[in-house]
Amino acid sequence: MGAYWMAKSAPTPTAKSKSSKLDRSDPIKFDQEIKVLKRVYLFVGLITNFVFDEPTDQEDELDSRDGTTSEEDLEDMDKAYLIRKIIDLKEDLSDLRRKMKSLENREETYVQMLRKREQDIMNLDDKLGQLEQKKLVSRDMLSGEDFEAAHRKIRDLQDTNKMYQDQNAFLNQEVRKQAALKCRAKAKVMNMEKKLTNVDSALVSSKREFLYFLRNLVEVSSLDHKDKVAFCLNWEDEKLAKFLEMFDEARKQDPNLPDARVLMAEGYTTVHGFRHCPHNQPLLFHHTCHLLDRHLVAFSKKQVEHRRKWDEYVKKNGENYVDHAEELRNLVYEGIPPDRRSAVWTQLILNRVKQYTTDKGNDYYETLRAKASLSSAVDQHRRQIFLDLLRTMPQNIHFASENSKGISQLREVLEAFCVHNSDIGYCQGMNFIVGMSLLFMDGEKAFWCLVAVAEQYFPPNYFDASLIGAQADQSVLKESSRSCCPTSTHT
């Protein structure tokens, strides 16, 4: 605690004089005016005691806390310890934010006091200048006693001015000191947030490693969901009980997640129509672990920050994913959120083929569909297209049978492309490109997606009857995998 003297300005008279100059023709009136001025400025020097609470320095206490742990230590921590550490760090973060808010308020108070003192100094300087001017004008008319009184008044005003200047210097120093404390508090808040993010990442990593461990305990003998593979899960087991606890906790964050027990008993169909039957229990358990793993990644701090960047982009640019290529490229490289994937893919594809759509017209796709039944190019590839239709996504309810809507759209798009580009026609693998597109867009846009892939994104000879380009890519990928991952079982 330190006490500092602060001067308050006394109220000044509001009465206006008839003339800005003293009347030297009347010595008595002139003497009365001098005495009035003397009484006015005697009130300027009133002093009051103003006490500031000096901020206590608690930074060393925060710095003394060891919030960092090595990666080896974090691997050994259990969930309860990590959660307690997160709670402690959040409380420290809240204390630092409150302290920073207090420092900001104190700084604002000092700034306002400085402004008031500067205004008082300017007023006193003006009045002092006026008195000195009057002194020069009326020196010959003043008596020796009045002249000495006026001189003392000037000295008093100069002393007051000097006091205000000293106070200003002190307040400036305090403002700089508070600004430095604010910067240090802000740096500590950022450091605590970074530590909190690291601990959260470590917790997510430990949970994902636990899921990986569970998946390795359950061997999958068949990748066909319809195969009947018996497998008994003992939910009373400690590991599976922990798994259910994690799954229930995840469902509180995302109510769209199914119940793990119901999922294992009845199967599950994803939002895009992929059916996971309950017959193959080991494969279904792997899918259940995958759902939880995907949830952990989606709700990690990194992904939450990434979604926030997407929200800021949409807020600034609207649903326009074409005119801001550089900014959008950085976001796309980090991943497109599932709820925005359809809009982003559609706009980027249509922008890629906008010259086609401009030249061919809006009804071009419907025209191709009408010509497909009589086209010789379609007749040449019709049998292979028919064979590949049900091979595309047999586990998806939209492509499961010949009467499914997805199968009908898939056939129409592939036949329309044969009419559009008879030189390429149909190549095996195009059905997967179109099938994936139909999960996120309608038939016409899926057609333009195939046009963009076959004629814009890949070289002209990439798609042909022998698929030389695709085979070359597979060979390059195989050699690269052997070079980069020599111990992998997939090479």
N, C-alpha and C positions, 0 to 999 in steps of 0.2 A: 504494500500500500504506500502510495506517495501522495502528498498534498501539494497542490500547485495553485498559485494565486491567479485568478482570472478577473479581469475588470469588466464591469457592466457600464453601458452607456446610459447616462442620465437623460430623462426626457427633456427636450428643448422646447422653448416657448414657441407658441403657434402664432403669436401676434406679429403682423407684418408692419415694418416701418414704412413711413411715407416716402422716405428717400434712402437710397443706398449709401449716401455720403453723410458724414457728421456735419452738423450746423456749427461752423467755426465763428459765426457772427455772435452767437450767444454762449459765452463761457459756462454759464450755469447749466444750461441745457446740455452742453457738450460733456460736462462733468457727470451729469446724471446718466447719460448714455454709457459712459465708460464704466460707471458703477454697476449698471444693469448687466453689461457684458461680463464684468468680473463675477457677479453672482451666478450667471449662467454657466460659466466654465469651471466654477468651483465644484459643480456637480459631476463633471466629466470623470473625475478621478476616483469615484466610489469603487471600493474593492470588496470582493466576496470570495469566500473560500470554496474551491471546487476540487473535489476528491475523485481521483480515478482509481479504479481497481486494476492493478497491474496483472496482466494475464499470467497465470502460473504456467510454467514450462513443464508440460507433461509429455513432451515428445520422447524423452529418454525412456520414460516408462513404457511407451508403445514400442520403441525400438528394442527394448530389452526382451520383449516377447519373441520367442523363437517360433514364427509361423511357417517356417520352411522345413520341408522334409525332403529327403532324397527320394529318388524313384524306387530304390530298393526298400526303404522304410515303408513307403506308401503301399507297396505290394503286400506287406505283412499286416497292414492295418485291417481291422474288420469294419463292417459297415457302421456299427454303433459309434466307434471312435471317430470315424470320418464325419459322421453327422454332428457329433458334439463339437468337433473342430470348426465345422461350417457355422454352427450357431455362435460360437465364440467370436469368430471373425466377423460375422454379421453385426454382433453387438459392438465390437470395436469400430466397425465402419460407421454405425449409427452415431456413436459418441464423437467421432471425428467430424462427421457432417454437422452435428449440433454445434461443436466448437467453431467450425468454420463459419457457420451462420452468425454466431455471436461476434466473431471477429469482423465480419462484414458490417454488422450493425454499429460496432464501435468505430470502425473506419468512417462510416457515413456520418456519425456524430462529429468526429474530428473535422471532417471536410466542411460540414455546415458551420462549425465554430470558426474555422479559418475564414470562410467567406464573410461572416459577420465581422470578424476582427479587421479584415482587409477593408471592408466598407467603412468601419469606424476610423481607421487610419486615413483613408482618403478624405473623409469629412473633416477630420482634424487638420490635415494638411491644407485643405481649402480655407478653413477658418484661420489657420495660422498665417497663410499668405495674405488674407484680407486684413488681419490685424497689423501685419508688417507694413502693408500698403498704407493703412490708416495712420500708422506710426510715422511713416515718412511724410505723409501729407500734413499731419497735424502736430509735428514735433515742435514747430515754432509757437503754436498756440497753447501747448500743454505747460502746466507748471512743473517745477522740478519734482514735486511729490507725486503728481499724477503720472508723469513720465516714468518714474521709478516703479510705480505700481503696475503700469502696463508692461514694463520690461520684466518684472517678476512673473506676471501672467504668461508672458511668452516663454519664459524659462520653464514654468510649470507645464505648459502645453508641450514643449519639447521633451520634457521628462516623461510625460504621459505617452507621447509618440514613441519614445525609445522603449518604454515598457511594452507597448503593443507589438513593436517589432521583435522584441525578445520572446514574447509569447507566441508570435507567429513562427519564429524559428523553432521553438520547442514543439509546437503543434505539427509543423512540417516533419520534424524528426519522428514524432509519434506516428504520423500517418505512414511514413516510410517503414517504420518498425512493424506496424500492423499489416502493411502490404506484404512484407517479408514473411510474417507469421502465416498470413493467408496462403501464400505460395507453398510454404512448407506443409501446411495442413492439406492443401489440394494434392500435393505430391504423395503424401501419406495415404490419402483416400484412394488415389490411383494404384498405389502399391498394394493396398489391402484388397482392392477389387481384383487385381492381377493374381494375388495369392488365393483368393476365393475361387477364381476361375480355374486355377491349377488344381486345387483340391477337388472341385467338382469334376474336372476331367479325370482325375485319378479315381474318383468314385465310380464314374461311368465305365472307365477302363476295367476296373475290378469286376463290375457286374457283367460286362461283356465276356471277360475271361472265364467267369463262372459258367455262363451259358455255353461257351465253347467247350468247356470241360464236360458239361452235361451231354452235349451232342456227341462227344467222343465216347461217352459211356453207352450210347444206344447205337448199335450197328444197323445200317440200312442195307438189306439184301436185295431189294427191288425198288426201282425208281418209278414204277407204274402204280399210280394211286389206287387202281382198281384191284390190284393183287391183294389177296387175303394173307396178311402176315400178322400172326398173333404176337402180342406183346403186352405184358401185364405191368402196369404202373402202380407202385405202392405209394400212394400220396402221404402215408404216414412216415415215409423215409425222410430223414433230416434234410437231405439235399433237395428232394422234390418239394418238401414243405417250404423250404427257403425259396424255391422257384415260384411256388404259388403265391407266397407273400410278395415277391417282386412283381408278379403279374397283377395282383390285386392293387398294388400301389400304382402301377402304370395305368390301370383302368380309371383311377381317380383323376388322373391328368387327361386321359383321352377316353371318354365314355364309349367311343366307337369300337374299342377293342373288345373282342368276345371273351367270355369267361373260359379259362383254360380247361376246366373240367367238362363243360358242355362241348367245347371244340373237340376234345379228344373222344367224346362219346358219340357225337353226331356229325362231325366233319365241319367244314367251313368253306364259304364262297366269298372271294375277295370282291372289292368294289368294281373291278374290271371283269368279273365273271369267271375267274379261275376257281375250279371246284377241287377241294381237297377231301376225298372220301375217307370215312373212318375205317375202311377195310385194312389199309396198310398203316398200322399203328406206329411203327418206327419212323416212317417217312412223315406222318402227320405230326409226331412229336418234334421232329426237326423243323417242320414248318412253324409250329407253335413257338419254338425257341427263336426262330428267325423273326417272327412278328414282334416279340419282346425286344430283340436286339435292334430292330429297325426303330422301335419306339424310343429306346434309350438314345440312339443317335439323333433322332428328330428333335428331342427335347433337351439335348445338351446345349450348353451356353453358346457354343460355336454356331450351331444350326439356328438357334433363336436369334442370334445377331445377324445371321445370313438372311433369315426371313424378314427381319426389320429393315435390312437394306433393300430388299425387294419392295416392301411396303412404301419406303421412302421414294423409290423410283416411280412406282405407280402414282403416288400422291403428287409428285412433281411433273410427270410426263403423261399421266393418264394411261389408258390401255394401248399405248403406242410402243411397240417393240421393234420398230424399223428405223426411225429417224435419229436414234441415239445409239449408233452401233458400238462405239468404243465403250461407253458406260455399260451397255447391255452385255457386251462380250465378257467383261470381267465377272458379271453376275452369273452368266450362263456357265462359265468355266467352273464355278463353284457349285453348280447344280440348280436346276429349275424346281421350285416347289411343286408338289403333285397337283395342287389346286390351280396352278397357273400354266401347267404344261400344255394343255390343249390350246389355249389362246396364243401362247408364245410359238409353238410349233406351226400353227396355222398361219400366223402372220409372216413368219420367216419364210415358209414355203411359198406362199402366194407372192411375196416380194421377189423371190428368186425366179419365178416363172411369169412375172407380170407382163413381159414382152409377148409371151405366148398367149396369155388371156386377152391382151389388147388386140392382137392380130386375129385370133380365132373367134372372138366374141363370147358372150356369156352363155350361149346355148351349145357350146362346142361338145361338152361331155354328153349331153343328151343326144346330140346328133350321132356321136360315136356309138352309143348304146343301141340306137336304132339300126345302124349299119352292121352291127356285130353278127346278127343272125345269118346274114347273106354274104359275109366277108370270107374270101378264100384264105386270108391270113389267119383268121380265127380257126377255120377248119383245119389248118395245118397244125395248130397247137391245142386244139380242143381236147383231145384225149389226154395229153399230159396235164393240162390244167385240171381236168376232172379228177385225175388220179391224185393230184397234190392238194385238192381242196380240203379233204378230211384229214390230211396229214399235217395241216398247218398248226392248229391248236386243239387237239382232241380233248384236252382236259378243260377247255373253256366252254361254258354253257352256250355262248353265242356262236360257236363253231363246232358243236358236238355232233350234229346230224345234217343230212342233206337239206332238210326243211328249215334249218336255222337261218335267222336273218343275216348273221355274219357271213355264212357260206354263200348266200345269194348275192350280197354286196361284193364279196371277194371275187366271185366269178365275173360279175359285171365289170369291175374295175380292170381285171386282167384281160378280158376280151376287148374292152375299149382301148387299152394300150396297144394290143396287137393291131387294131385298125389304125391307131394314131401313128405308130412306128412299125411298119411291117418289116423293116430291115432287121430289127432286133426281135420283134415278136414277143415270145414268152421264154424266159429262162428259169430254170429251177432256182429257187431262193427268192424270186420276186413275190411269191405268195406270203412269205414271212414279213417282208417289208410292208406289203399292203395290209396284212392281218394286224400287225402292230399299229399301223396308222388308224385302222378302223376302230381301235379301242379308244381313240382320242378325237376323232373327227368323222364327218359323214363320208359317203361314197365319193362324191365329186372331189372333195379336198384330198381324199386318199389317192385318187387318180393323179392329181397334180403333184402330190408327194412322190409318187413313183416316177413321174416325168422328171421332177427335179433331181432325184437320185440317179436315174439312168442316163440323163442327158446333160445335167448341169454339174453335179458334184463329182461324178466319176469320169474318167477319160472315155472318148467315143467308143473304143473297142473293148471296154471292160466287160460289158454284157454281150455275149454271143453264144452260139450253140455249144461250144466247147468250154466256156467259162474259164478261158486262159487267165484273165485278169484276177479272178477270184482264187484260182489255184496258185498263182504267183504270190498273192497276199498271204495265203495259208503257209506257203513255204517260208516266206520271210518271217512270219510270226513264229513258226516252229524253230527256226534257227536263232531268232532273237531270244526266245524263251530258254533254249539250251545254253546260250551264252550268259544270260542274266541270272537264270535260276537253274543251275546245273543239277541241284539236288531235288528238284521238284518231281513228283511222281507223274505230273501231267505232260512232261516233255519226253 
